[in-house]
């Protein structure tokens, strides 16, 4: 099943969540380091890594270039070995071209990190 959500819907959702959880936009330095590490590592083909919640990581990839389900699990493994094992993070893989060109995204895969 593919989900299509605009940036506006994501921002609105984050704003609503921010009302009840004021720290939603204030990610820890560990969260920010994970984003930079994933965006700059050759073994991780995602070009954009974005925390949308403290336990939800969105990664944009070129659709069809990789096995998205396998990649989501690989990112979970990376998160677990880098201090996020107890966080129960959800990794969502989305279509990079659609996100950049139309400000919408289709979910290609998702993994619940354990």
WOFENDA-V640644 format. One line per field, one symbol per residue. psi: psi as a letter, one per 40 degrees, with the letter a starting at -180 (. if undefined). Layout:
BEGIN
psi = ???
END
This chain:
BEGIN
psi = hhhhhiddddddddddddddgdedegiidddddddddddehdehehdhhhheidfhhhhhihhedihdddddddddddddefeedeefihhhhihddddddefiihhdiihhh.
END
